[in-house]
Amino acid sequence: MPKVGMPEIRRPQLINATMEVINEVGLTGASVALISRKAGVSAGIINHYFGGKHGLLEATMRSVLKSLGTGITERLRQIPSDQVIERIKAIVEGNFAPQQTESKVVKTWLAFWSQSMHDHSLYRLQRVNERRLHSHLRGELKKVLSTQRAEFVARGVAALIDGLWLRGALAPEGIQREKAIELIRDYLAREIELTEVH
């Protein structure tokens, strides 16, 4: 964790530099020396305030996760609580927002996911993110579906978000935001219509 007193102007500068270096050379090649050079600061500042590369990666992912959460919350604020389908669409769109599909952010996410399998603190962050997404979806779906069905559909939507995001991240053309959102909307409409018919 960053130490108290980290100049606020330096923090976003270092986080942005971390993502840019990961984008250019990957996580393994993203050394403290490269990141500090990209940010225009001494390597000592990273080691002092973040305890090294690992602490900086954790702070970077916290920043990306905060941006994701804030984006979804802002979208939901604009939609009345009884407009369930629109609110779920807003959650989906938040996950595919331009700031979440930018190349440097995408590569940082991929590096984070990979590293979280071997790192407890990063794994914990990943689990918090998964639970938050599932909770958002399930909470909205329970307004129109039974608890059991809401759980099932929420897992389906979350799997589609992750799967389409990952597939797009690894594709040469990148994440096709509109296509991904359209596919998830179609799945959602079919699942809710199927429940209504039965």
C-alpha positions in Angstrom: 0.0 0.0 0.0 1.2 3.5 -0.7 2.5 5.4 2.3 0.6 8.4 3.7 2.0 11.6 2.2 2.4 10.4 -1.3 2.0 13.6 -3.4 -1.3 13.4 -5.2 0.2 14.7 -8.4 2.7 11.8 -8.4 0.3 9.0 -7.7 -1.7 9.2 -11.0 1.5 9.9 -12.8 3.1 6.7 -11.6 -0.1 4.6 -12.1 -0.4 5.9 -15.7 3.3 5.2 -16.3 2.8 1.7 -14.9 0.0 1.0 -17.4 1.9 2.5 -20.3 5.0 0.3 -19.5 2.9 -2.9 -19.1 1.3 -2.0 -22.5 4.7 -1.7 -24.1 6.7 -4.5 -22.5 4.3 -6.6 -20.4 4.3 -7.2 -16.7 7.6 -9.2 -16.6 9.5 -6.5 -18.4 7.9 -3.6 -16.5 10.8 -2.9 -14.1 10.8 -0.1 -11.5 13.5 1.5 -13.6 11.4 1.6 -16.7 8.3 2.8 -14.9 10.2 5.6 -13.1 11.8 6.7 -16.3 8.4 6.8 -18.0 7.0 8.8 -15.1 10.0 11.1 -15.0 10.8 10.3 -11.3 13.5 8.5 -9.5 13.1 4.8 -8.8 13.6 5.6 -5.2 10.2 7.3 -5.1 8.4 4.1 -6.2 10.3 2.0 -3.7 9.7 4.6 -0.9 6.0 5.1 -1.4 4.9 1.8 -2.9 7.5 -0.7 -1.5 8.5 -1.6 -5.1 6.9 -3.0 -8.2 4.3 -5.2 -6.4 2.9 -2.4 -4.4 2.7 -0.2 -7.4 0.9 -2.9 -9.4 -1.6 -3.3 -6.5 -2.1 0.5 -6.4 -2.6 0.6 -10.2 -5.3 -2.2 -10.0 -7.0 -0.4 -7.2 -7.2 2.7 -9.4 -8.5 0.7 -12.3 -11.1 -1.0 -10.1 -12.2 2.3 -8.6 -12.6 3.8 -12.1 -14.8 0.8 -13.1 -16.9 1.0 -9.9 -17.3 4.8 -10.2 -18.3 4.5 -13.9 -21.0 2.0 -13.1 -22.3 3.9 -10.1 -22.6 7.1 -12.1 -24.5 5.3 -14.9 -26.9 3.7 -12.3 -27.6 7.1 -10.7 -29.1 8.3 -13.9 -31.6 5.4 -14.2 -34.7 5.0 -12.0 -34.6 1.9 -9.7 -37.6 0.3 -11.4 -36.1 0.3 -14.9 -34.3 -3.0 -14.3 -33.3 -3.9 -17.8 -31.8 -0.4 -18.4 -29.9 -0.6 -15.1 -28.4 -4.0 -16.1 -27.5 -2.6 -19.5 -25.8 0.2 -17.7 -23.7 -2.3 -15.6 -22.7 -4.1 -18.8 -21.9 -0.8 -20.6 -19.7 0.2 -17.6 -17.6 -2.9 -18.0 -17.1 -2.1 -21.6 -16.6 1.7 -21.2 -13.9 3.3 -23.3 -11.6 3.8 -20.3 -11.9 0.1 -19.6 -11.1 -1.0 -23.2 -8.2 1.3 -23.8 -5.1 -0.8 -24.8 -3.0 0.0 -21.7 -5.9 -0.7 -19.4 -6.7 -3.9 -21.1 -3.1 -5.2 -20.9 -3.0 -4.1 -17.2 -6.2 -6.1 -16.5 -4.7 -9.2 -18.3 -1.4 -8.9 -16.3 -3.4 -8.5 -13.1 -5.6 -11.5 -13.8 -2.5 -13.6 -14.5 -0.6 -12.5 -11.5 -3.6 -12.8 -9.2 -3.4 -16.6 -9.5 -0.1 -16.5 -7.7 -0.5 -13.5 -5.4 -2.9 -13.4 -2.4 -3.4 -9.6 -2.2 -4.1 -9.3 -6.0 -6.4 -12.4 -5.8 -8.3 -10.7 -3.0 -8.8 -7.6 -5.2 -10.0 -9.8 -8.0 -12.5 -11.6 -5.8 -13.9 -8.3 -4.5 -14.4 -7.2 -8.1 -16.2 -10.4 -9.0 -18.4 -10.3 -6.0 -19.3 -6.6 -6.7 -20.3 -7.4 -10.3 -22.4 -10.4 -9.3 -24.0 -8.5 -6.4 -25.0 -5.6 -8.8 -26.5 -8.0 -11.4 -28.3 -10.2 -8.9 -29.7 -7.2 -7.0 -31.3 -5.8 -10.2 -32.5 -9.2 -11.5 -34.2 -10.1 -8.2 -36.6 -7.2 -8.9 -38.1 -9.2 -11.9 -37.0 -12.8 -11.3 -37.1 -15.3 -8.5 -34.0 -15.4 -6.3 -32.8 -18.7 -7.8 -33.4 -17.5 -11.4 -31.8 -14.1 -10.6 -28.7 -16.0 -9.3 -28.5 -18.1 -12.5 -29.0 -15.2 -14.9 -26.5 -13.0 -13.0 -23.9 -15.7 -13.3 -24.6 -15.9 -17.1 -24.3 -12.2 -17.6 -21.1 -12.0 -15.6 -19.6 -14.9 -17.5 -20.5 -13.2 -20.8 -18.9 -10.0 -19.7 -15.7 -11.7 -18.7 -15.6 -14.0 -21.7 -16.3 -11.4 -24.3 -13.9 -9.0 -22.7 -11.2 -11.6 -22.6 -11.8 -12.8 -26.1 -11.7 -9.3 -27.4 -8.6 -8.4 -25.4 -6.7 -11.3 -27.1 -8.1 -10.6 -30.6 -6.0 -8.6 -33.1 -8.8 -6.1 -33.6 -9.3 -5.6 -29.9 -12.5 -5.5 -27.9 -15.6 -4.8 -30.1 -17.5 -2.9 -27.5 -20.8 -2.5 -29.3 -20.9 -6.1 -30.4 -20.2 -7.4 -26.9 -22.9 -5.2 -25.4 -25.4 -6.3 -28.1 -24.7 -10.0 -27.4 -25.2 -9.6 -23.7 -28.4 -7.6 -24.2 -29.7 -10.4 -26.4 -28.9 -13.0 -23.8 -30.6 -11.0 -21.1 -33.7 -10.4 -23.1 -34.0 -14.1 -23.9 -33.5 -15.2 -20.3 -36.1 -12.7 -18.9 -38.6 -13.5 -21.7 -38.1 -17.2 -21.1 -38.9 -16.8 -17.4 -42.0 -14.7 -18.2 -43.3 -17.3 -20.7 -42.9 -20.1 -18.1 
